[in-house]
Amino acid sequence: MEWKEFLKKCMIDFLLIQSGITLAIGIIGCITPSLEGISPYVFFMPFVYAFFCILPSFVVYSPKELNIRQIIVRKIIQFLLIEAVVLLISCIAGSLNNAFTLIAIASAAAVIYVGVNLLECLISKINADQMTQKILLIKKREQEARLHE
C-alpha cells in the first residue's frame, strides 16, 4: 500500500470513527443520568477520541502485501489498542463513573470497530468487482480485435 493511499484510508477511518463514537456517546448520554455543570469542552471529546484512535492504524500499515494471517494479527492488535485508547481517554475525562458506562463505552467501541471494518471490506469488494469487470471488458475487446484481424 502506498503512503498516500494509507493516509487517505486513515482520514476515512478518522471520519467514520469520529461519527460513530459521537453517536455512541450521545446515546449513552441519553440513557445515563446527566451530570450538572458539564464543561463545553466535552463537545471536543469525539475529536479527541477519533484522533487518538487513528494512531493504532499505524499497526496495520505495511509497504508490502500482507498475508491474511498477518492482517488478522495486526487488526487484533489495532482493535486492542483502540479499546485501550477509548477507555484511557474515558477514564481521564471522568466518564467511567460506573461499571455500566465502562461496559457500554467498551462495547460501543467494539461495535464501531467491527462496523468500520465491515464497511471497509464492502467498499474493497465493490472496488475489486469493478476492476474485475474492467479487466473482463478489456480482454473481451482484445479477443474481438484479434478475431477481426
Chimera marker file (.cmm) of the C-alpha trace (Angstrom):
<marker_set name="trace">
<marker id="1" x="0.000" y="0.000" z="0.000" r="1" g="1" b="0" radius="0.5"/>
<marker id="2" x="1.382" y="3.393" z="-0.941" r="1" g="1" b="0" radius="0.5"/>
<marker id="3" x="1.835" y="6.023" z="1.772" r="1" g="1" b="0" radius="0.5"/>
<marker id="4" x="-0.630" y="8.416" z="0.100" r="1" g="1" b="0" radius="0.5"/>
<marker id="5" x="-3.275" y="5.681" z="-0.116" r="1" g="1" b="0" radius="0.5"/>
<marker id="6" x="-2.653" y="4.749" z="3.527" r="1" g="1" b="0" radius="0.5"/>
<marker id="7" x="-3.119" y="8.358" z="4.679" r="1" g="1" b="0" radius="0.5"/>
<marker id="8" x="-6.346" y="8.582" z="2.667" r="1" g="1" b="0" radius="0.5"/>
<marker id="9" x="-7.574" y="5.409" z="4.377" r="1" g="1" b="0" radius="0.5"/>
<marker id="10" x="-6.659" y="6.885" z="7.780" r="1" g="1" b="0" radius="0.5"/>
<marker id="11" x="-8.673" y="10.024" z="7.020" r="1" g="1" b="0" radius="0.5"/>
<marker id="12" x="-11.706" y="7.936" z="6.053" r="1" g="1" b="0" radius="0.5"/>
<marker id="13" x="-11.291" y="5.851" z="9.221" r="1" g="1" b="0" radius="0.5"/>
<marker id="14" x="-10.970" y="9.092" z="11.226" r="1" g="1" b="0" radius="0.5"/>
<marker id="15" x="-14.292" y="10.384" z="9.916" r="1" g="1" b="0" radius="0.5"/>
<marker id="16" x="-16.075" y="7.057" z="10.392" r="1" g="1" b="0" radius="0.5"/>
<marker id="17" x="-14.677" y="6.557" z="13.896" r="1" g="1" b="0" radius="0.5"/>
<marker id="18" x="-15.456" y="10.126" z="14.906" r="1" g="1" b="0" radius="0.5"/>
<marker id="19" x="-19.046" y="9.940" z="13.723" r="1" g="1" b="0" radius="0.5"/>
<marker id="20" x="-19.564" y="6.501" z="15.271" r="1" g="1" b="0" radius="0.5"/>
<marker id="21" x="-18.146" y="7.491" z="18.641" r="1" g="1" b="0" radius="0.5"/>
<marker id="22" x="-20.110" y="10.755" z="18.620" r="1" g="1" b="0" radius="0.5"/>
<marker id="23" x="-23.344" y="8.829" z="18.037" r="1" g="1" b="0" radius="0.5"/>
<marker id="24" x="-22.479" y="6.217" z="20.692" r="1" g="1" b="0" radius="0.5"/>
<marker id="25" x="-21.616" y="8.866" z="23.297" r="1" g="1" b="0" radius="0.5"/>
<marker id="26" x="-24.852" y="10.686" z="22.533" r="1" g="1" b="0" radius="0.5"/>
<marker id="27" x="-26.898" y="7.518" z="23.007" r="1" g="1" b="0" radius="0.5"/>
<marker id="28" x="-25.037" y="6.556" z="26.179" r="1" g="1" b="0" radius="0.5"/>
<marker id="29" x="-25.522" y="10.122" z="27.455" r="1" g="1" b="0" radius="0.5"/>
<marker id="30" x="-29.285" y="9.810" z="26.855" r="1" g="1" b="0" radius="0.5"/>
<marker id="31" x="-29.610" y="6.602" z="28.866" r="1" g="1" b="0" radius="0.5"/>
<marker id="32" x="-27.409" y="7.542" z="31.826" r="1" g="1" b="0" radius="0.5"/>
<marker id="33" x="-28.120" y="10.203" z="34.430" r="1" g="1" b="0" radius="0.5"/>
<marker id="34" x="-26.854" y="13.619" z="33.341" r="1" g="1" b="0" radius="0.5"/>
<marker id="35" x="-24.153" y="15.431" z="35.242" r="1" g="1" b="0" radius="0.5"/>
<marker id="36" x="-24.658" y="19.019" z="36.316" r="1" g="1" b="0" radius="0.5"/>
<marker id="37" x="-22.100" y="21.610" z="35.326" r="1" g="1" b="0" radius="0.5"/>
<marker id="38" x="-20.887" y="19.895" z="32.146" r="1" g="1" b="0" radius="0.5"/>
<marker id="39" x="-17.983" y="21.747" z="30.601" r="1" g="1" b="0" radius="0.5"/>
<marker id="40" x="-18.355" y="22.960" z="26.992" r="1" g="1" b="0" radius="0.5"/>
<marker id="41" x="-15.013" y="21.265" z="26.285" r="1" g="1" b="0" radius="0.5"/>
<marker id="42" x="-16.808" y="17.928" z="26.471" r="1" g="1" b="0" radius="0.5"/>
<marker id="43" x="-18.073" y="18.524" z="22.919" r="1" g="1" b="0" radius="0.5"/>
<marker id="44" x="-14.488" y="18.255" z="21.676" r="1" g="1" b="0" radius="0.5"/>
<marker id="45" x="-14.177" y="14.760" z="23.101" r="1" g="1" b="0" radius="0.5"/>
<marker id="46" x="-15.332" y="12.964" z="19.913" r="1" g="1" b="0" radius="0.5"/>
<marker id="47" x="-12.480" y="14.617" z="18.040" r="1" g="1" b="0" radius="0.5"/>
<marker id="48" x="-10.007" y="13.608" z="20.762" r="1" g="1" b="0" radius="0.5"/>
<marker id="49" x="-11.283" y="10.030" z="20.709" r="1" g="1" b="0" radius="0.5"/>
<marker id="50" x="-11.094" y="9.802" z="16.917" r="1" g="1" b="0" radius="0.5"/>
<marker id="51" x="-7.643" y="11.391" z="16.699" r="1" g="1" b="0" radius="0.5"/>
<marker id="52" x="-6.097" y="9.041" z="19.222" r="1" g="1" b="0" radius="0.5"/>
<marker id="53" x="-7.965" y="6.039" z="17.780" r="1" g="1" b="0" radius="0.5"/>
<marker id="54" x="-6.319" y="6.691" z="14.407" r="1" g="1" b="0" radius="0.5"/>
<marker id="55" x="-2.844" y="6.250" z="15.888" r="1" g="1" b="0" radius="0.5"/>
<marker id="56" x="-3.260" y="2.443" z="16.215" r="1" g="1" b="0" radius="0.5"/>
<marker id="57" x="-3.855" y="2.384" z="12.437" r="1" g="1" b="0" radius="0.5"/>
<marker id="58" x="-0.102" y="2.547" z="12.006" r="1" g="1" b="0" radius="0.5"/>
<marker id="59" x="-0.003" y="-1.035" z="13.297" r="1" g="1" b="0" radius="0.5"/>
<marker id="60" x="-1.704" y="-2.251" z="10.107" r="1" g="1" b="0" radius="0.5"/>
<marker id="61" x="0.451" y="-0.201" z="7.714" r="1" g="1" b="0" radius="0.5"/>
<marker id="62" x="2.908" y="-2.157" z="5.613" r="1" g="1" b="0" radius="0.5"/>
<marker id="63" x="4.634" y="-1.087" z="2.393" r="1" g="1" b="0" radius="0.5"/>
<marker id="64" x="4.374" y="-4.671" z="1.146" r="1" g="1" b="0" radius="0.5"/>
<marker id="65" x="1.406" y="-7.003" z="0.794" r="1" g="1" b="0" radius="0.5"/>
<marker id="66" x="0.486" y="-8.910" z="3.939" r="1" g="1" b="0" radius="0.5"/>
<marker id="67" x="-0.933" y="-12.401" z="4.033" r="1" g="1" b="0" radius="0.5"/>
<marker id="68" x="-4.320" y="-12.963" z="5.666" r="1" g="1" b="0" radius="0.5"/>
<marker id="69" x="-2.786" y="-14.177" z="8.946" r="1" g="1" b="0" radius="0.5"/>
<marker id="70" x="-0.601" y="-11.074" z="9.239" r="1" g="1" b="0" radius="0.5"/>
<marker id="71" x="-3.597" y="-8.849" z="8.523" r="1" g="1" b="0" radius="0.5"/>
<marker id="72" x="-5.718" y="-10.587" z="11.170" r="1" g="1" b="0" radius="0.5"/>
<marker id="73" x="-2.968" y="-10.352" z="13.808" r="1" g="1" b="0" radius="0.5"/>
<marker id="74" x="-2.446" y="-6.661" z="13.051" r="1" g="1" b="0" radius="0.5"/>
<marker id="75" x="-6.199" y="-5.993" z="13.114" r="1" g="1" b="0" radius="0.5"/>
<marker id="76" x="-6.491" y="-7.690" z="16.532" r="1" g="1" b="0" radius="0.5"/>
<marker id="77" x="-3.620" y="-5.578" z="17.868" r="1" g="1" b="0" radius="0.5"/>
<marker id="78" x="-5.231" y="-2.467" z="16.371" r="1" g="1" b="0" radius="0.5"/>
<marker id="79" x="-8.570" y="-3.330" z="17.998" r="1" g="1" b="0" radius="0.5"/>
<marker id="80" x="-6.979" y="-3.867" z="21.420" r="1" g="1" b="0" radius="0.5"/>
<marker id="81" x="-5.086" y="-0.583" z="21.138" r="1" g="1" b="0" radius="0.5"/>
<marker id="82" x="-8.252" y="1.274" z="20.125" r="1" g="1" b="0" radius="0.5"/>
<marker id="83" x="-10.135" y="-0.204" z="23.097" r="1" g="1" b="0" radius="0.5"/>
<marker id="84" x="-7.270" y="0.820" z="25.388" r="1" g="1" b="0" radius="0.5"/>
<marker id="85" x="-7.233" y="4.353" z="23.954" r="1" g="1" b="0" radius="0.5"/>
<marker id="86" x="-11.012" y="4.760" z="24.260" r="1" g="1" b="0" radius="0.5"/>
<marker id="87" x="-11.051" y="3.505" z="27.842" r="1" g="1" b="0" radius="0.5"/>
<marker id="88" x="-7.997" y="5.567" z="28.823" r="1" g="1" b="0" radius="0.5"/>
<marker id="89" x="-9.459" y="8.770" z="27.394" r="1" g="1" b="0" radius="0.5"/>
<marker id="90" x="-12.812" y="7.983" z="29.015" r="1" g="1" b="0" radius="0.5"/>
<marker id="91" x="-11.064" y="7.446" z="32.340" r="1" g="1" b="0" radius="0.5"/>
<marker id="92" x="-9.079" y="10.689" z="32.028" r="1" g="1" b="0" radius="0.5"/>
<marker id="93" x="-12.257" y="12.563" z="31.080" r="1" g="1" b="0" radius="0.5"/>
<marker id="94" x="-14.043" y="11.121" z="34.115" r="1" g="1" b="0" radius="0.5"/>
<marker id="95" x="-16.639" y="9.276" z="32.042" r="1" g="1" b="0" radius="0.5"/>
<marker id="96" x="-16.060" y="5.893" z="33.671" r="1" g="1" b="0" radius="0.5"/>
<marker id="97" x="-18.036" y="6.566" z="36.830" r="1" g="1" b="0" radius="0.5"/>
<marker id="98" x="-19.712" y="3.127" z="36.982" r="1" g="1" b="0" radius="0.5"/>
<marker id="99" x="-19.493" y="-0.390" z="35.538" r="1" g="1" b="0" radius="0.5"/>
<marker id="100" x="-22.408" y="0.155" z="33.138" r="1" g="1" b="0" radius="0.5"/>
<marker id="101" x="-20.701" y="3.125" z="31.492" r="1" g="1" b="0" radius="0.5"/>
<marker id="102" x="-17.405" y="1.233" z="31.204" r="1" g="1" b="0" radius="0.5"/>
<marker id="103" x="-19.115" y="-1.754" z="29.560" r="1" g="1" b="0" radius="0.5"/>
<marker id="104" x="-21.240" y="0.492" z="27.348" r="1" g="1" b="0" radius="0.5"/>
<marker id="105" x="-18.255" y="2.502" z="26.091" r="1" g="1" b="0" radius="0.5"/>
<marker id="106" x="-16.105" y="-0.598" z="25.526" r="1" g="1" b="0" radius="0.5"/>
<marker id="107" x="-18.983" y="-2.342" z="23.720" r="1" g="1" b="0" radius="0.5"/>
<marker id="108" x="-19.732" y="0.722" z="21.598" r="1" g="1" b="0" radius="0.5"/>
<marker id="109" x="-16.080" y="0.974" z="20.564" r="1" g="1" b="0" radius="0.5"/>
<marker id="110" x="-16.091" y="-2.724" z="19.612" r="1" g="1" b="0" radius="0.5"/>
<marker id="111" x="-19.304" y="-2.416" z="17.578" r="1" g="1" b="0" radius="0.5"/>
<marker id="112" x="-17.995" y="0.680" z="15.805" r="1" g="1" b="0" radius="0.5"/>
<marker id="113" x="-14.673" y="-1.028" z="15.050" r="1" g="1" b="0" radius="0.5"/>
<marker id="114" x="-16.428" y="-4.052" z="13.558" r="1" g="1" b="0" radius="0.5"/>
<marker id="115" x="-18.798" y="-1.808" z="11.605" r="1" g="1" b="0" radius="0.5"/>
<marker id="116" x="-15.979" y="0.289" z="10.166" r="1" g="1" b="0" radius="0.5"/>
<marker id="117" x="-14.095" y="-2.845" z="9.125" r="1" g="1" b="0" radius="0.5"/>
<marker id="118" x="-17.196" y="-4.390" z="7.538" r="1" g="1" b="0" radius="0.5"/>
<marker id="119" x="-17.827" y="-1.161" z="5.622" r="1" g="1" b="0" radius="0.5"/>
<marker id="120" x="-14.187" y="-1.103" z="4.508" r="1" g="1" b="0" radius="0.5"/>
<marker id="121" x="-14.487" y="-4.735" z="3.383" r="1" g="1" b="0" radius="0.5"/>
<marker id="122" x="-17.669" y="-3.963" z="1.443" r="1" g="1" b="0" radius="0.5"/>
<marker id="123" x="-16.045" y="-0.976" z="-0.292" r="1" g="1" b="0" radius="0.5"/>
<marker id="124" x="-12.984" y="-3.091" z="-1.154" r="1" g="1" b="0" radius="0.5"/>
<marker id="125" x="-15.203" y="-5.819" z="-2.602" r="1" g="1" b="0" radius="0.5"/>
<marker id="126" x="-17.102" y="-3.308" z="-4.712" r="1" g="1" b="0" radius="0.5"/>
<marker id="127" x="-13.812" y="-1.851" z="-5.994" r="1" g="1" b="0" radius="0.5"/>
<marker id="128" x="-12.443" y="-5.332" z="-6.740" r="1" g="1" b="0" radius="0.5"/>
<marker id="129" x="-15.628" y="-6.273" z="-8.597" r="1" g="1" b="0" radius="0.5"/>
<marker id="130" x="-15.404" y="-3.085" z="-10.659" r="1" g="1" b="0" radius="0.5"/>
<marker id="131" x="-11.763" y="-3.787" z="-11.541" r="1" g="1" b="0" radius="0.5"/>
<marker id="132" x="-12.646" y="-7.370" z="-12.485" r="1" g="1" b="0" radius="0.5"/>
<marker id="133" x="-15.399" y="-6.109" z="-14.779" r="1" g="1" b="0" radius="0.5"/>
<marker id="134" x="-12.982" y="-3.654" z="-16.416" r="1" g="1" b="0" radius="0.5"/>
<marker id="135" x="-10.396" y="-6.402" z="-16.940" r="1" g="1" b="0" radius="0.5"/>
<marker id="136" x="-13.003" y="-8.721" z="-18.451" r="1" g="1" b="0" radius="0.5"/>
<marker id="137" x="-14.163" y="-5.934" z="-20.754" r="1" g="1" b="0" radius="0.5"/>
<marker id="138" x="-10.590" y="-5.233" z="-21.890" r="1" g="1" b="0" radius="0.5"/>
<marker id="139" x="-9.985" y="-8.944" z="-22.532" r="1" g="1" b="0" radius="0.5"/>
<marker id="140" x="-13.229" y="-9.190" z="-24.484" r="1" g="1" b="0" radius="0.5"/>
<marker id="141" x="-12.258" y="-6.198" z="-26.643" r="1" g="1" b="0" radius="0.5"/>
<marker id="142" x="-8.810" y="-7.686" z="-27.272" r="1" g="1" b="0" radius="0.5"/>
<marker id="143" x="-10.373" y="-11.003" z="-28.342" r="1" g="1" b="0" radius="0.5"/>
<marker id="144" x="-12.788" y="-9.206" z="-30.652" r="1" g="1" b="0" radius="0.5"/>
<marker id="145" x="-9.942" y="-7.200" z="-32.141" r="1" g="1" b="0" radius="0.5"/>
<marker id="146" x="-7.981" y="-10.412" z="-32.820" r="1" g="1" b="0" radius="0.5"/>
<marker id="147" x="-10.985" y="-12.010" z="-34.499" r="1" g="1" b="0" radius="0.5"/>
<marker id="148" x="-11.439" y="-9.024" z="-36.819" r="1" g="1" b="0" radius="0.5"/>
<marker id="149" x="-7.789" y="-9.046" z="-37.922" r="1" g="1" b="0" radius="0.5"/>
<link id1="1" id2="2" r="1" g="1" b="0" radius="0.2"/>
<link id1="2" id2="3" r="1" g="1" b="0" radius="0.2"/>
<link id1="3" id2="4" r="1" g="1" b="0" radius="0.2"/>
<link id1="4" id2="5" r="1" g="1" b="0" radius="0.2"/>
<link id1="5" id2="6" r="1" g="1" b="0" radius="0.2"/>
<link id1="6" id2="7" r="1" g="1" b="0" radius="0.2"/>
<link id1="7" id2="8" r="1" g="1" b="0" radius="0.2"/>
<link id1="8" id2="9" r="1" g="1" b="0" radius="0.2"/>
<link id1="9" id2="10" r="1" g="1" b="0" radius="0.2"/>
<link id1="10" id2="11" r="1" g="1" b="0" radius="0.2"/>
<link id1="11" id2="12" r="1" g="1" b="0" radius="0.2"/>
<link id1="12" id2="13" r="1" g="1" b="0" radius="0.2"/>
<link id1="13" id2="14" r="1" g="1" b="0" radius="0.2"/>
<link id1="14" id2="15" r="1" g="1" b="0" radius="0.2"/>
<link id1="15" id2="16" r="1" g="1" b="0" radius="0.2"/>
<link id1="16" id2="17" r="1" g="1" b="0" radius="0.2"/>
<link id1="17" id2="18" r="1" g="1" b="0" radius="0.2"/>
<link id1="18" id2="19" r="1" g="1" b="0" radius="0.2"/>
<link id1="19" id2="20" r="1" g="1" b="0" radius="0.2"/>
<link id1="20" id2="21" r="1" g="1" b="0" radius="0.2"/>
<link id1="21" id2="22" r="1" g="1" b="0" radius="0.2"/>
<link id1="22" id2="23" r="1" g="1" b="0" radius="0.2"/>
<link id1="23" id2="24" r="1" g="1" b="0" radius="0.2"/>
<link id1="24" id2="25" r="1" g="1" b="0" radius="0.2"/>
<link id1="25" id2="26" r="1" g="1" b="0" radius="0.2"/>
<link id1="26" id2="27" r="1" g="1" b="0" radius="0.2"/>
<link id1="27" id2="28" r="1" g="1" b="0" radius="0.2"/>
<link id1="28" id2="29" r="1" g="1" b="0" radius="0.2"/>
<link id1="29" id2="30" r="1" g="1" b="0" radius="0.2"/>
<link id1="30" id2="31" r="1" g="1" b="0" radius="0.2"/>
<link id1="31" id2="32" r="1" g="1" b="0" radius="0.2"/>
<link id1="32" id2="33" r="1" g="1" b="0" radius="0.2"/>
<link id1="33" id2="34" r="1" g="1" b="0" radius="0.2"/>
<link id1="34" id2="35" r="1" g="1" b="0" radius="0.2"/>
<link id1="35" id2="36" r="1" g="1" b="0" radius="0.2"/>
<link id1="36" id2="37" r="1" g="1" b="0" radius="0.2"/>
<link id1="37" id2="38" r="1" g="1" b="0" radius="0.2"/>
<link id1="38" id2="39" r="1" g="1" b="0" radius="0.2"/>
<link id1="39" id2="40" r="1" g="1" b="0" radius="0.2"/>
<link id1="40" id2="41" r="1" g="1" b="0" radius="0.2"/>
<link id1="41" id2="42" r="1" g="1" b="0" radius="0.2"/>
<link id1="42" id2="43" r="1" g="1" b="0" radius="0.2"/>
<link id1="43" id2="44" r="1" g="1" b="0" radius="0.2"/>
<link id1="44" id2="45" r="1" g="1" b="0" radius="0.2"/>
<link id1="45" id2="46" r="1" g="1" b="0" radius="0.2"/>
<link id1="46" id2="47" r="1" g="1" b="0" radius="0.2"/>
<link id1="47" id2="48" r="1" g="1" b="0" radius="0.2"/>
<link id1="48" id2="49" r="1" g="1" b="0" radius="0.2"/>
<link id1="49" id2="50" r="1" g="1" b="0" radius="0.2"/>
<link id1="50" id2="51" r="1" g="1" b="0" radius="0.2"/>
<link id1="51" id2="52" r="1" g="1" b="0" radius="0.2"/>
<link id1="52" id2="53" r="1" g="1" b="0" radius="0.2"/>
<link id1="53" id2="54" r="1" g="1" b="0" radius="0.2"/>
<link id1="54" id2="55" r="1" g="1" b="0" radius="0.2"/>
<link id1="55" id2="56" r="1" g="1" b="0" radius="0.2"/>
<link id1="56" id2="57" r="1" g="1" b="0" radius="0.2"/>
<link id1="57" id2="58" r="1" g="1" b="0" radius="0.2"/>
<link id1="58" id2="59" r="1" g="1" b="0" radius="0.2"/>
<link id1="59" id2="60" r="1" g="1" b="0" radius="0.2"/>
<link id1="60" id2="61" r="1" g="1" b="0" radius="0.2"/>
<link id1="61" id2="62" r="1" g="1" b="0" radius="0.2"/>
<link id1="62" id2="63" r="1" g="1" b="0" radius="0.2"/>
<link id1="63" id2="64" r="1" g="1" b="0" radius="0.2"/>
<link id1="64" id2="65" r="1" g="1" b="0" radius="0.2"/>
<link id1="65" id2="66" r="1" g="1" b="0" radius="0.2"/>
<link id1="66" id2="67" r="1" g="1" b="0" radius="0.2"/>
<link id1="67" id2="68" r="1" g="1" b="0" radius="0.2"/>
<link id1="68" id2="69" r="1" g="1" b="0" radius="0.2"/>
<link id1="69" id2="70" r="1" g="1" b="0" radius="0.2"/>
<link id1="70" id2="71" r="1" g="1" b="0" radius="0.2"/>
<link id1="71" id2="72" r="1" g="1" b="0" radius="0.2"/>
<link id1="72" id2="73" r="1" g="1" b="0" radius="0.2"/>
<link id1="73" id2="74" r="1" g="1" b="0" radius="0.2"/>
<link id1="74" id2="75" r="1" g="1" b="0" radius="0.2"/>
<link id1="75" id2="76" r="1" g="1" b="0" radius="0.2"/>
<link id1="76" id2="77" r="1" g="1" b="0" radius="0.2"/>
<link id1="77" id2="78" r="1" g="1" b="0" radius="0.2"/>
<link id1="78" id2="79" r="1" g="1" b="0" radius="0.2"/>
<link id1="79" id2="80" r="1" g="1" b="0" radius="0.2"/>
<link id1="80" id2="81" r="1" g="1" b="0" radius="0.2"/>
<link id1="81" id2="82" r="1" g="1" b="0" radius="0.2"/>
<link id1="82" id2="83" r="1" g="1" b="0" radius="0.2"/>
<link id1="83" id2="84" r="1" g="1" b="0" radius="0.2"/>
<link id1="84" id2="85" r="1" g="1" b="0" radius="0.2"/>
<link id1="85" id2="86" r="1" g="1" b="0" radius="0.2"/>
<link id1="86" id2="87" r="1" g="1" b="0" radius="0.2"/>
<link id1="87" id2="88" r="1" g="1" b="0" radius="0.2"/>
<link id1="88" id2="89" r="1" g="1" b="0" radius="0.2"/>
<link id1="89" id2="90" r="1" g="1" b="0" radius="0.2"/>
<link id1="90" id2="91" r="1" g="1" b="0" radius="0.2"/>
<link id1="91" id2="92" r="1" g="1" b="0" radius="0.2"/>
<link id1="92" id2="93" r="1" g="1" b="0" radius="0.2"/>
<link id1="93" id2="94" r="1" g="1" b="0" radius="0.2"/>
<link id1="94" id2="95" r="1" g="1" b="0" radius="0.2"/>
<link id1="95" id2="96" r="1" g="1" b="0" radius="0.2"/>
<link id1="96" id2="97" r="1" g="1" b="0" radius="0.2"/>
<link id1="97" id2="98" r="1" g="1" b="0" radius="0.2"/>
<link id1="98" id2="99" r="1" g="1" b="0" radius="0.2"/>
<link id1="99" id2="100" r="1" g="1" b="0" radius="0.2"/>
<link id1="100" id2="101" r="1" g="1" b="0" radius="0.2"/>
<link id1="101" id2="102" r="1" g="1" b="0" radius="0.2"/>
<link id1="102" id2="103" r="1" g="1" b="0" radius="0.2"/>
<link id1="103" id2="104" r="1" g="1" b="0" radius="0.2"/>
<link id1="104" id2="105" r="1" g="1" b="0" radius="0.2"/>
<link id1="105" id2="106" r="1" g="1" b="0" radius="0.2"/>
<link id1="106" id2="107" r="1" g="1" b="0" radius="0.2"/>
<link id1="107" id2="108" r="1" g="1" b="0" radius="0.2"/>
<link id1="108" id2="109" r="1" g="1" b="0" radius="0.2"/>
<link id1="109" id2="110" r="1" g="1" b="0" radius="0.2"/>
<link id1="110" id2="111" r="1" g="1" b="0" radius="0.2"/>
<link id1="111" id2="112" r="1" g="1" b="0" radius="0.2"/>
<link id1="112" id2="113" r="1" g="1" b="0" radius="0.2"/>
<link id1="113" id2="114" r="1" g="1" b="0" radius="0.2"/>
<link id1="114" id2="115" r="1" g="1" b="0" radius="0.2"/>
<link id1="115" id2="116" r="1" g="1" b="0" radius="0.2"/>
<link id1="116" id2="117" r="1" g="1" b="0" radius="0.2"/>
<link id1="117" id2="118" r="1" g="1" b="0" radius="0.2"/>
<link id1="118" id2="119" r="1" g="1" b="0" radius="0.2"/>
<link id1="119" id2="120" r="1" g="1" b="0" radius="0.2"/>
<link id1="120" id2="121" r="1" g="1" b="0" radius="0.2"/>
<link id1="121" id2="122" r="1" g="1" b="0" radius="0.2"/>
<link id1="122" id2="123" r="1" g="1" b="0" radius="0.2"/>
<link id1="123" id2="124" r="1" g="1" b="0" radius="0.2"/>
<link id1="124" id2="125" r="1" g="1" b="0" radius="0.2"/>
<link id1="125" id2="126" r="1" g="1" b="0" radius="0.2"/>
<link id1="126" id2="127" r="1" g="1" b="0" radius="0.2"/>
<link id1="127" id2="128" r="1" g="1" b="0" radius="0.2"/>
<link id1="128" id2="129" r="1" g="1" b="0" radius="0.2"/>
<link id1="129" id2="130" r="1" g="1" b="0" radius="0.2"/>
<link id1="130" id2="131" r="1" g="1" b="0" radius="0.2"/>
<link id1="131" id2="132" r="1" g="1" b="0" radius="0.2"/>
<link id1="132" id2="133" r="1" g="1" b="0" radius="0.2"/>
<link id1="133" id2="134" r="1" g="1" b="0" radius="0.2"/>
<link id1="134" id2="135" r="1" g="1" b="0" radius="0.2"/>
<link id1="135" id2="136" r="1" g="1" b="0" radius="0.2"/>
<link id1="136" id2="137" r="1" g="1" b="0" radius="0.2"/>
<link id1="137" id2="138" r="1" g="1" b="0" radius="0.2"/>
<link id1="138" id2="139" r="1" g="1" b="0" radius="0.2"/>
<link id1="139" id2="140" r="1" g="1" b="0" radius="0.2"/>
<link id1="140" id2="141" r="1" g="1" b="0" radius="0.2"/>
<link id1="141" id2="142" r="1" g="1" b="0" radius="0.2"/>
<link id1="142" id2="143" r="1" g="1" b="0" radius="0.2"/>
<link id1="143" id2="144" r="1" g="1" b="0" radius="0.2"/>
<link id1="144" id2="145" r="1" g="1" b="0" radius="0.2"/>
<link id1="145" id2="146" r="1" g="1" b="0" radius="0.2"/>
<link id1="146" id2="147" r="1" g="1" b="0" radius="0.2"/>
<link id1="147" id2="148" r="1" g="1" b="0" radius="0.2"/>
<link id1="148" id2="149" r="1" g="1" b="0" radius="0.2"/>
</marker_set>
